[in-house]
Amino acid sequence: MPTSSNRVVIIGGGPGGYEAAHVAAQLGADVTVVDSDGVGGSAVLTDCVPSKTLIATAELMAEVTNSAELGIDFTDHEGDTAATIRVDLAKVNTRVKQLASDQSADIAARLERDGVRVVKGRGRLGPDLTVTVGDETLQADSILVSTGAAPRTLPSAQPDGERILTWEQVYDLTEVPERLIVVGSGVTGLEFASAYLALGIPVTLVSSRDRVLPGEDADASAVLEEVSIRRGMEVLGRSRMESVTREGDVVTVRLTDGREVTGSHCILALGSVPNTADLGLEEAGVATDEGGFIKVDRVSRTSARGVYAAGDCTGVLMLASVAAMQGRIAMWHFLGDAVAPLDLKKVSSNVFTAPEIATVGWSQQAVDAGEIKADVVMLPLAGNARAKMQGVRDGFVKLFIRPGTGIIVGGVVVGPRASELIHVVSLAVAESLTADKLAQAFTVYPSLSGSIAEAARRLHKV
Ligand SMILES: Cc1cc2nc3c(=O)[nH]c(=O)nc-3n(C[C@H](O)[C@H](O)[C@H](O)COP(=O)(O)OP(=O)(O)OC[C@H]3O[C@@H](n4cnc5c(N)ncnc54)[C@H](O)[C@@H]3O)c2cc1C
């Protein structure tokens, strides 16, 4: 048994856990990861990787469906015009699951190469910095809890795994739903609604709020809602779900105002609850909030000495990238390497809908609420030459700068591959570049990124 003072035990092998394990191993620690469901965690096995793989097919399908405008005709084997293309959902889902399990295997192989021990089972905190897994007790000098979160369900809306589904269960579908109801208009609900619509499935979105994506930039969610409705999505705003029931092949979503919506399948996207029950947190002195999320500071310390926490179980910002950074920060801090506290104003994130919505830094909501003074410019993509060539009409670029210095403090990109385009704005925010500096860098002509430079030019002060 190692007797060094840098034994690290990590409970949970998602991005929070496995990225921390790599850092700790690199810094010479003796590292054990305890994981119950497969390394990669929900991010790789059920959430992020599977959904983005499904969305890759949806994007291609949307491009093919809209290709007539760009001069492409499809014909059948007799040379007649073929009017429909269809998705083979069983094939798509087989690919999704294979890709996820391959990715998990890649992560396991890399952990092994780094000398990290992986123990399969449920970990629980014991006394004096120990972790128990079945009959085994692991002694640690530091523990990282990164147990993630699970889909929230309600007693009145229970998934059955066949027609009433959580987002973890959709990849078992082998037949195309006749009508899909998505309950919840946050990021997860919108991503699934948008993807299945693009796959040619009629979709009804049940949203309790005035607008979809209430947490995102209002201009961006307005574009997404308009495009989704134009493409045939039925969006029921200000409609709160009371219950979801199934009778045979029919699923009924009853709303609090008495209306009923019927479909063949329903996806529940009602948010997440942290996996923090029965972990021994209270006995170990690890404080949680009223929602059960572990309280952490900006270097991932919990209230218990030597115990860190990272990722969705902390509820700080439920993104794989943030989980990974919290995990790395915890290890840099514990093992005495250089470390900067987590800065949420530098996080870039993306909603993988059609069009995509990517954001970084300060938001329009914060500017409107007077939390920060900023000048704003918003440039529609419709005037961009590359966008015209590609048949792209929807979307925009928005930049926020500090009025005195011209330093870029945030941005929003709505459009195809916004997730890639946002990186230049993210770099500007991270490095405190001015709009003039961003405007002076060459962009390729023609390119969508040209609109980011053009937006920056419009912010030039004479
Ligand atoms: C549908 C969907 C799509 C998403 N897409 C994106 C995206 O595109 N980009 C992005 O950045 N984020 C995305 N997210 C969010 C992202 O998946 C999470 O933020 C990320 O998974 C958090 O990582 P984690 O390490 O905290 O937890 P997880 O990935 O949940 O991993 C935790 C692991 O711990 C295990 N575990 C739990 N309890 C124990 C225990 N007691 N003992 C041992 N093991 C335990 C779990 O089984 C799991 O394997 C998405 C989320 C959803 C729901």
The ligand as an SDF file (V2000), in Angstrom:
LIG
                    3D

 53 58  0  0  0  0  0  0  0  0999 V2000
  -28.3040   15.7070  -23.0690 C   0  0  0  0  0  0  0  0  0  0  0  0
  -27.0980   16.4510  -22.5620 C   0  0  0  0  0  0  0  0  0  0  0  0
  -26.1820   16.9690  -23.4550 C   0  0  0  0  0  0  0  0  0  0  0  0
  -25.0580   17.6370  -22.9880 C   0  0  0  0  0  0  0  0  0  0  0  0
  -24.1920   18.1830  -23.9000 N   0  0  0  0  0  0  0  0  0  0  0  0
  -23.1160   18.8670  -23.4700 C   0  0  0  0  0  0  0  0  0  0  0  0
  -22.2290   19.4780  -24.4030 C   0  0  0  0  0  0  0  0  0  0  0  0
  -22.4300   19.4120  -25.6110 O   0  0  0  0  0  0  0  0  0  0  0  0
  -21.1460   20.1330  -23.9210 N   0  0  0  0  0  0  0  0  0  0  0  0
  -20.8880   20.2350  -22.5900 C   0  0  0  0  0  0  0  0  0  0  0  0
  -19.8770   20.8480  -22.2060 O   0  0  0  0  0  0  0  0  0  0  0  0
  -21.7210   19.6760  -21.6780 N   0  0  0  0  0  0  0  0  0  0  0  0
  -22.8220   19.0020  -22.0950 C   0  0  0  0  0  0  0  0  0  0  0  0
  -23.6810   18.4470  -21.1790 N   0  0  0  0  0  0  0  0  0  0  0  0
  -23.3570   18.5240  -19.7510 C   0  0  0  0  0  0  0  0  0  0  0  0
  -22.3200   17.4550  -19.4040 C   0  0  0  0  0  0  0  0  0  0  0  0
  -22.7650   16.1880  -19.8390 O   0  0  0  0  0  0  0  0  0  0  0  0
  -22.0760   17.4360  -17.8990 C   0  0  0  0  0  0  0  0  0  0  0  0
  -21.7890   18.7390  -17.4690 O   0  0  0  0  0  0  0  0  0  0  0  0
  -20.9160   16.5120  -17.5530 C   0  0  0  0  0  0  0  0  0  0  0  0
  -21.3010   15.1850  -17.7830 O   0  0  0  0  0  0  0  0  0  0  0  0
  -20.4830   16.6690  -16.0940 C   0  0  0  0  0  0  0  0  0  0  0  0
  -19.3980   15.8390  -15.8400 O   0  0  0  0  0  0  0  0  0  0  0  0
  -19.1800   15.1980  -14.4020 P   0  0  0  0  0  0  0  0  0  0  0  0
  -17.8090   14.6210  -14.4190 O   0  0  0  0  0  0  0  0  0  0  0  0
  -19.5370   16.1550  -13.3570 O   0  0  0  0  0  0  0  0  0  0  0  0
  -20.2640   14.0220  -14.2810 O   0  0  0  0  0  0  0  0  0  0  0  0
  -20.6960   12.7960  -15.1690 P   0  0  0  0  0  0  0  0  0  0  0  0
  -20.3000   12.9280  -16.5840 O   0  0  0  0  0  0  0  0  0  0  0  0
  -22.1420   12.6130  -14.8570 O   0  0  0  0  0  0  0  0  0  0  0  0
  -19.8900   11.5750  -14.5570 O   0  0  0  0  0  0  0  0  0  0  0  0
  -20.0780   11.1630  -13.2270 C   0  0  0  0  0  0  0  0  0  0  0  0
  -19.7640    9.6950  -13.1000 C   0  0  0  0  0  0  0  0  0  0  0  0
  -19.7540    9.3270  -11.7330 O   0  0  0  0  0  0  0  0  0  0  0  0
  -20.3960    8.0750  -11.5760 C   0  0  0  0  0  0  0  0  0  0  0  0
  -20.8560    7.9540  -10.1830 N   0  0  0  0  0  0  0  0  0  0  0  0
  -21.9170    8.5630   -9.6000 C   0  0  0  0  0  0  0  0  0  0  0  0
  -21.9900    8.2230   -8.2950 N   0  0  0  0  0  0  0  0  0  0  0  0
  -20.9310    7.4010   -8.0650 C   0  0  0  0  0  0  0  0  0  0  0  0
  -20.4430    6.7300   -6.9120 C   0  0  0  0  0  0  0  0  0  0  0  0
  -21.0500    6.8550   -5.7250 N   0  0  0  0  0  0  0  0  0  0  0  0
  -19.3440    5.9660   -7.0380 N   0  0  0  0  0  0  0  0  0  0  0  0
  -18.7220    5.8240   -8.2280 C   0  0  0  0  0  0  0  0  0  0  0  0
  -19.1290    6.4350   -9.3480 N   0  0  0  0  0  0  0  0  0  0  0  0
  -20.2140    7.2360   -9.2670 C   0  0  0  0  0  0  0  0  0  0  0  0
  -21.5000    8.1430  -12.5970 C   0  0  0  0  0  0  0  0  0  0  0  0
  -21.9720    6.8620  -12.9020 O   0  0  0  0  0  0  0  0  0  0  0  0
  -20.7700    8.7900  -13.7750 C   0  0  0  0  0  0  0  0  0  0  0  0
  -20.0900    7.8000  -14.5070 O   0  0  0  0  0  0  0  0  0  0  0  0
  -24.8350   17.7820  -21.6080 C   0  0  0  0  0  0  0  0  0  0  0  0
  -25.7680   17.2680  -20.6970 C   0  0  0  0  0  0  0  0  0  0  0  0
  -26.8850   16.6200  -21.1670 C   0  0  0  0  0  0  0  0  0  0  0  0
  -27.8850   16.0930  -20.1870 C   0  0  0  0  0  0  0  0  0  0  0  0
  1  2  1  0
  2  3  1  0
  2 52  2  0
  3  4  2  0
  4  5  1  0
  4 50  1  0
  5  6  2  0
  6  7  1  0
  6 13  1  0
  7  8  2  0
  7  9  1  0
  9 10  1  0
 10 11  2  0
 10 12  1  0
 12 13  2  0
 13 14  1  0
 14 15  1  0
 14 50  1  0
 15 16  1  0
 16 17  1  0
 16 18  1  0
 18 19  1  0
 18 20  1  0
 20 21  1  0
 20 22  1  0
 22 23  1  0
 23 24  1  0
 24 25  2  0
 24 26  1  0
 24 27  1  0
 27 28  1  0
 28 29  2  0
 28 30  1  0
 28 31  1  0
 31 32  1  0
 32 33  1  0
 33 34  1  0
 33 48  1  0
 34 35  1  0
 35 36  1  0
 35 46  1  0
 36 37  1  0
 36 45  1  0
 37 38  2  0
 38 39  1  0
 39 40  1  0
 39 45  2  0
 40 41  1  0
 40 42  2  0
 42 43  1  0
 43 44  2  0
 44 45  1  0
 46 47  1  0
 46 48  1  0
 48 49  1  0
 50 51  2  0
 51 52  1  0
 52 53  1  0
M  END
$$$$
